Structures are given as C-alpha cells and as structure tokens.
Amino acid sequence: MSIAILYEYAETDELGIRMTAEEMGVDLVYIPFRKIAVSIGDDGYSFRSKGRDFFNRIEGVNSVLNRTQSKNRRMYAASLFEALGRYVVNPLSVEYVCFSKFRTLVEFWRRNIRIPKTVYIPCDAYDKTVTGIEIRNEEDIASLIQMNLGAGNVVLKPDGGTHGKDVRLAKDLDSLTEMLSTTSPSIINPLGFVAQEFVEKWFYDLRIIVYKVRGKPPFCYPTALARAGFKDFRTNTYLGNMVFGVELPAEVREASIRGAKAVGGESEAWLLAMDGMFNIGEDRDVDDEYVKAELEKLVPPFDKVKQVKQNKMKNRDFPAWSRMLENAYQDYMDTEAYANVRSVISESMERCKDSVIFHETNSCPEFWEQTRIIAGINVAVPLIECAQSVDGWSYYQRIKDY
C-alpha cells in the first residue's frame, strides 16, 4: 500500500513535502482535490477530472496527507477518504475541532488549559422576519460581549478565519458595535464571530509544533517559531511580521502537549501547530523602544528574504530556490539584532513559562519558508512519519471493520 498527498495547488509546502519524501525514499501518490468530480452511489464511487480518472490511484493508497487549503474542503476531504477506509492526517475529528476557534477553546477549557476568556453569541448582526422587516442586533450583541468581558479592549475574530484576516481590536462599546455591524457569516466562516479579552502579549506570540505517530506519545519540538512585531496587535507572519527561532521552556512544551492531546483526542496519528502567547503586561526587562530599534535594524536583511520568496525561480528549480531562501534567512539570523531580539523573547518566556495561553490550533500549518529554516523543523518529516505509522494498521483495521 502507498501514502498519498491530497492537494489543491502545488504550493511551497507541497513541493517541500515532495522533495522531503524523495529524500526519505518514500513514494508519494499525488491526488488533486480541485476541479474534481466526486461521485457516490449504489455502484460505488468515482473520483475524476475532465481528463483523468483517479480511481486506481486511490485504490492503491492506504493513508492520506490532507493538504487541501480551505478548512471546509479539508473536512470534506477527510470525510470522503475516511469513508473509503483510508487513514487521513489529520483525521476528520481533528479537522472538525480545528475548523472553529470556539470549538478548539472549548476542548482546552474542558481540560483546564489556559485560554483567553472568550464569548460566542449565536446571533447574526441582523435578521429578517418572514414579512421582510430587518432587525438590527449589533447593539445587543455588543452589550452581551461587554457584560462578559468588561468595558476594556476586545478582540473580534472570525470563528473559522485564518491568517489573522478580519481580526480586529475594539477599544470601546461604540467601535465594537460598529465592527459587529459589518460582520456576517459566510461559506468560509459560517459560525460568525467570537470575541476575546485582549491579552497583553507584548510584541510576539508562538507557533509550536506537536505531533503523534501511532503507538507513541505525542512529541513537542523543543524549538518554536516566534512571530514578532509592533506594526499591529496581530503578530501573524501573514501580515508581514518578522520571525525568530526560540528554545521552549520545558513547562511550555508540556502545556503544548496537553493542548494538542485535547484536540487530537483518541486519534492514532496527527500533527498540529499550537498558537500560544503569554499575558506579559508590564513584566518587561527592556522597553519597547529598544526592541523597536533592533527590529528596525533587521528590516534590510528581512527584505532580502522577502525578495527571494517572490523570486519566480521557485517554480522552475525548487531545490535551488530553497537553498537561496536558506542563505537569505541565514544572513538575517547571523545579525546581532536578531540575536538581541531572540534573547529578549527567550528571557520573557522564561519568566512567564508557567502561564502560556493557547488561542488557536492549526491543522495544516505552513512551514517550508519559515518554520523549517528559522525553528529548524521540517514539518514534512513528522507528517510522513504519521502516515507511515498507520499505513499497514489502517488497512487491516479497515478489512476487520468490514
């Protein structure tokens, strides 16, 4: 039996998985999940594009790396391939939790894992009666949020959002009401928005990788990616913030494993990216101006990194482009300013190591361009190991179930 990778586009991470698989001596089966007709009926199933039938390719597969980008499509894909008896990394049960920020936080809360206080109100900003009369609800929703979170800063997030998109900071009741008036559920974000207390995380947060192979306990990597910047209260790298590789205190690794287990549940194999932060407040050894000055020194070498990322050579010669990116990042990491900022983050984490807060979990993390180089974690390796660990087991388990 074989391992497959299910994907929509051959982006950087998927190309990295392919190259890593070749280095590991693993033959991956490539199955597209875009412009594909999936048919199910009394005569079985089919999986084909206009020009190709992928039935035989799927029949020879036992475990699947689910790298479809949309959260919704990942759940559809996991549903389909689990119904076909394949083990999916990550399983549908994991994707279901990760799809919703609130569902994820509920699982953390059940197990006494620290989270930001969060409010979910199952009500749209406006409704229409059967007679067509429009009812505006944003003022009532805003009041309910403040009743639970207080009158301070409130972070408003799409429950099913990604990359920090549409995450906004409301500083008073009027701004909160105004923001709510422009929100509405969508296909991508069907459950609306959640509101959270504003956590004084200073200028950084963490992306921590935890994974589990069948038959072994979960493993948290000792390093993590710190996303840092003062441009916005959001430190997501998708918004242009800088990145640093940091060593995690043992206490943070242990908390990360507990959080990942809350999402992974009883599944045999999975890989998750935990997003964590600390409520640092005024507990700072250095002032903001020092950190801002050091970050400013890093702008030129980081701009060179961004230039390499935009280089179209990536599509022509991916291995050579990857080496160019590694060299650019190495020049960035070799600077004194990089070492200084990383030291500030490390010292801050050490002081707050017993109070890490988790606010989200990503089931399909991007990794080739940052996590792999900065934190030294090639996520493709544990992904493939997860699939290998269930390769024979899930096949025989499927036969037994039938």
N, C-alpha and C positions, 0 to 999 in steps of 0.2 A: 504494500500500500504506500501512498505518497502523501506529502504535505502540499497544500495549495495556498496561494496568496490571492485573496479576493480584493480587487481594487477598482477604482473608477478612472483614475489617471495615473500614469507612471510619474509621480512627483519625486522630489528628492529622497524622501524617506523610503518610498517603494523601490527606487533604484538602489538605495543603500542596503535594503533587505536583500535584494537580488545579488549584489556584489558580496555581501557577507555570507549568504548561503553558498555561493560558489567557493568562497574561501574555506568554509566549513565542510565542503564536499557534499552538500545537501542539494538534491534536485527538486526545485520547486515547480509546481504546476501553476500556471498563470490563468486565472479565470476573471474575465472582466465583469463588472456589475453596472454598466452604463449602456443604454440603448440595447438592452437585452430583454427579450420576452420570456417571462417565466410562466409556464402553463401547468396547471394541475387538474386532474380529473380522474374518472374511472379507469382510464387507460394508462395511468401513471403520471409522469411529469416530463416536461421538456424545458430546455434552457438554451435558447439560441438567439443569435443576432440575425440580421437580414442575410448575411453571407456565410455564417458558420453555425454548426450545431456542436454544442459543448457537452452533450450528454456523456459521451465516452470519457471525456476528460474528468468530469465529476465522478463518474463511476469508479475511476481508479484512485480516488482521493479518500483519505481517512480523517485527516484533521485540517482545519482551515484557519489561516491568519486573516482576520476580518479587518481590512484596511480601507473600507469604504468611509468616506469623509463625513457625510451627513449623519448626525445622531439617529435620525429617523431611519435612514437606509441601513445603518448598522443593525438596528433592531430587526428590520425586515429580513436582512441577510441572515442574521443569526437564527431567526425563526425558521426560515426555509432550510438551512443546512442542518440544523438540529433535527428537523422533521425527517430529513433524509438519512439521519443516523450518524452524521459527522460531528466530531468534537470541534467547537468553534472557540478560538482565542481572540476576544473574550466571549464567554458564554452569554446567552440571552439574559439570564438572571442578573448578570453583572451590568450588561448594557442598559437594562431596564432601570437599575438604580442610578447609574451614571448619567442617564438622559436628563434627569431632573435634579437640580441643585437641592430642592427641598427634600426629595426622597433620600438623597445622599445624606443630608444633615440629620434626617430622622434616624437613619441607621447609626450614625455617630452618636447621637443623643441617647439612643436606647442603651448604648454600651459605655456611657459616661465619658465619652471622648469630647474634649473641649471644642466648642464651636462658637461662632458669633451668634448672639441672640437674633433669631430670625422670625419673621412674620409672613405667613402666606394667607391671603384672603381670597377665597373662591368667588370672585365677583369682578365683572368687567367694568371698565371706566364708564361705559354707558350701555344701556339696554333699550330695546324697543318692545313696546307692548303689542298685543295682537292687533290693536287698532292703529299701530304705526306711531304712537306717541313716544318720543325719545326721553329716557330717564337718565340724568347725569348722576354718576355715583362717586366721582373722584373726591369730592369733599368728605363724604362719609368714609371712604377708604383711607384717606389721609388721616382723618381723626382716629380711626381704629389703629393705624400704624403708630401714631404718636401715643395713644393710650398704652401700647405695649412696649415701645422703645424710648419713650420720652421725647422731649422737645429739641434734643440735640441733632447733630448731623445723622443723616440716614442714607444708606447706600441702597439704591434701587437697581435690581438685576433681573434680566430675562431668565425665567426659571430654566429654560432649555438653551440658553445662549452659550456662545464660545468666543474665545479670543478677546474678551473684555468688551465686546460690542454692546452698545446701549447700556453699559453700566454707568450710572450717574450718581452724583452726590447732591442730596437736597439738604440745605442748611436751615430751613425753617418751614413752617406749615404752608406758606404761600408757594414756595418753589416746589415742595413735594406735591401739592395739588396740581400745579401746572405740569409737572412731569407726568403725573398719572393721567392727565387729560390727553396726552399724546401717545399713550401705550395701548396696545391691543393685542390679543392673541393672534397667532399666525400658524401656518403649517409647520414652520421651523420651531416656533415657540408656543405650542398650543395651551400651555397651562398658565399663561400670563406671567406676572412678575412677582418676585419676592422682595421683601425689604429687610435689611440687616442693620444692626448697630454698627456705627463707624468704629473700626479698630485702629488705634494709633500704632500702625506697624512701622513707622518711621519711613525709610526710603526703599525698602526691599521686602520681597517675600521669597518663598522657596518652592521649587519643583523637585519632588522626591520620588524616586522610582522604587517600587516594591513589586516583587513577582513571586509566583509559586509554581513549581513543577509538581507533577503527580508523585505522591509518596514522600514528599519532603515538606518541611515547614516553610512558611513564607520567608523571603530574604529581602532585606532593605539594603540598598547600596550605601556604603559609608560616606560617599560624596553626594552632593546635590547641586542643582543649578539655582543660583540666587539671581533673581531679576531685580534690577535696581535703577532708580532714577527719581528726580524731583519734578519732572515735567507734569505729572498728573498723580492723583491719589491711586490710580491704577498702575501697577508695575508690570503688567503683562508685556512680554517681549514683542508681541504682535504690534504693539503701539510704539515700538522703537526704543525701548529701554535697553540698557546695557546688561551684560551677563557676567557672572563670576562663579568660579568653581570653589566650593567650600566643603570642609570636613564637618560631618554632622556629629554632635554630641551623642553619646550612647542613649541618653534619655529620649532624644528626638527620634532616633531610629526605632526604639521600642514603641513609642507612641505611633509612629508611622505604620508599623506592622499591625498594631491593634486596629488602626483606622482602615487599613487595606483589607484586613480579615473581615471587618464589618461589611464591606462592600462585596468582597469575594465570596462570602458565605461558605457553603459546602462544596463549591466547585473545585474540581480536581486541579485545574491549572488556569492561571490568569496573570495578567500584567497590568499594573495601574500606576498612574502618576498622581501623587498626592500633592495638593497645593496647600502649603502651610504658611503661617505667619505668627508673629509674636506681638502682644499688646505692650509695646515698648514705652509709649507715652513719653515722659521726660527722662527716662532712665537711659541717658546717653553719655558716653565718655568724651565725645567730641561734639562740637557744634555743627549745625547744618552747613555753615559757610565753608568749613574745612572740607567736608565731603563733596560739596558742590564744586569747589575748586579742583579737587582731584578728579572728579568726573569730567570736568571741562578739559583737563589735560588728556583725557582718553578719547576725546572726540576725533582727532585726526586718525589714529590707528583704527578706531572702530569704523570710521567712514570708509577706510580701505577694505575692511571686512565686508561692509555692505556693497561696495563696488564689485567685489568678487562674487557675491551672491547673485548680482544682476548679470554677470557675465554669461552670454549665451553659449559659451563653450560647454556648459553643463549638459546641454542636450547632445553635443557631438562627441565629447570624450569625458564621460562622467568620472572615471578614476583620476584623470589628470586635473579636472576641475576640483575634485575633493582634496587633492594634495595642495592646490593653490589656496583653497579655503583654510586648510590646516595651517599653512605657512602664515597667512594673514592673521589668523587668530593667535598664532604663537607670537608674532611681533606685538600684538596687542597685550598678550598676557606677560610678556617679558618686561613691560614698563614698570617703573617704580610706582606710578599712580595706581596701576592695577593691584599691586601687592598691598598698597596702603588701604585701598577701599576694601579689599578682601579681608584684611586684618580687622578693620572696623566691624564688618559683618560678623566675623568669627567671634570676636570679643563680645559683641552684642548677643549672639546666640548662646554663648556660654553662660552669660548672666541670666538669660531667660529660658534655659534649657528645659525646665520643669513645667513650662506653661505654653507649649506650642498649641496653636489653634488651627484646625483644619476647616477650610471653607468650600472645597470642591475636590472632585476626583475625575481625572481624565482617563478614559478607556482606550484612547487611540492617540497617544502623545506624539507630537513632532519631536524628532531627536537628532537627525543626521547633521544638521547645520549648527547645533548649539550644544545639546546635552552630550553628544558623543565627544566633542572636542573639548569643551570647557569643563564638564564634570567627569570626563573620561568614561562615559557609559554608552556603549554601542547597544542601544535597546534591541536591535535586530537579533543579537545573540540570545538573550533570555526569551525573546518571542519564539525563536526557532526551537529552543530547548523546551519551552512549554508544549509546543506542538509535537515534538519528538517524544515527550514523556507520556503522551496519551495515544500515540499513533497506533500501537498494537492493541492497547487496552480497550479503546473505544470501539474498535472493530469487533472484537469478540464480545464485548458487552452488548453491542447492537444485535449481534446474532442471538445472544442469550435472551434479550428482551423480546425478540420476535418469536 
